[in-house]
Amino acid sequence: MSPQEGREPLVYINGELYPKSEAKVSVFDHGLLYGDGVFEGIRVYNGVIFKLREHVDRLYRSAKVLRLSIPMDREQMVQEVVRTVRANGFRDAYIRLIVTRGVGDLGLDPRKCGRPNVIIIVEHLEPILGSGVREKGITVIFSSTRRDPVQSTSHEVKSLNYLNSILAKIEAIEAGADDAIMLDSRGFVAEATGANVFIVRNGTLITPPVTTGILPGITRAVVIEIAGKLGIPVQERDITPVEFMTADEAFVTGTGAELVPIGYVGKVPIGDGRPGPIFRRILEEFNRYKVDPRNGVPAF
């Protein structure tokens, strides 16, 4: 099955499918007014929705923290995502699954909002940091914007409020870099603006813990699983900026970015400035892992 030539993508809103140009929600939706809602980004590989149930589980965990009651259970949500992918006919695509607080008034009170809006967007999307960066790596900076601490609007919750990341992304753009590495309130490495980070030192794969305020990424978990299968030691611990800059390798992971090596921090090369051997091993295995039907939910 393939999408009809020239047809607009179909967007799911509360059980109905609309052409992209007709997909709309109210300007009084608190998702727009206050960033009050949650979302997931999900990939489709060769007709299989990668880690769909894991993404849906995380969506519901985020909603629980926001006291946001999603108007369907997890299995129904899975089936609605499958239905939307199937209706679009995309065998390779990116899904944006969104639940907003719904339409309310101009005040903050969520009790004024009616039924939450459930939105599912399915489109083609190249890796967000570019499709050619796996061979040369990206350049990052350390952002002056700190990652929100865990006692604040923690990125453990994948909410619609991404201002913290946007400010760091603007800083990276103005510096001529591809992305920014954000530090936590103590000065330890947290994550990139929209992806988790890993470094390699002396053959060990190291990634920051959730106590730095990071999103517990689905791709991050897959990389840790793959490393275990390959016999690569993994540590989840604090990383200083100096450790990061002097690492043998570094890379970012995320659904949108997939796996991308970091070549430079500013003008300073990570290792020799090129993708390293451990990254290449993990990437090779990830490319096999992501197309295995056992690691997702078939849409066709």
Secondary structure as GFF3:
##gff-version 3
##sequence-region A 1 300
A	DSSP	beta_strand	10	13	.	.	.	ID=ss1
A	DSSP	beta_strand	16	19	.	.	.	ID=ss2
A	DSSP	three_ten_helix	20	22	.	.	.	ID=ss3
A	DSSP	alpha_helix	30	34	.	.	.	ID=ss4
A	DSSP	beta_strand	37	45	.	.	.	ID=ss5
A	DSSP	beta_strand	48	50	.	.	.	ID=ss6
A	DSSP	alpha_helix	52	65	.	.	.	ID=ss7
A	DSSP	alpha_helix	74	88	.	.	.	ID=ss8
A	DSSP	beta_strand	93	100	.	.	.	ID=ss9
A	DSSP	three_ten_helix	110	112	.	.	.	ID=ss10
A	DSSP	beta_strand	117	123	.	.	.	ID=ss11
A	DSSP	alpha_helix	133	136	.	.	.	ID=ss12
A	DSSP	beta_strand	138	142	.	.	.	ID=ss13
A	DSSP	alpha_helix	163	174	.	.	.	ID=ss14
A	DSSP	beta_strand	179	183	.	.	.	ID=ss15
A	DSSP	beta_strand	189	192	.	.	.	ID=ss16
A	DSSP	beta_strand	196	201	.	.	.	ID=ss17
A	DSSP	beta_strand	204	207	.	.	.	ID=ss18
A	DSSP	three_ten_helix	210	212	.	.	.	ID=ss19
A	DSSP	alpha_helix	218	230	.	.	.	ID=ss20
A	DSSP	beta_strand	234	236	.	.	.	ID=ss21
A	DSSP	alpha_helix	241	245	.	.	.	ID=ss22
A	DSSP	beta_strand	249	254	.	.	.	ID=ss23
A	DSSP	beta_strand	258	265	.	.	.	ID=ss24
A	DSSP	beta_strand	268	269	.	.	.	ID=ss25
A	DSSP	alpha_helix	277	289	.	.	.	ID=ss26
A	DSSP	three_ten_helix	293	295	.	.	.	ID=ss27
A	DSSP	beta_strand	296	298	.	.	.	ID=ss28
###
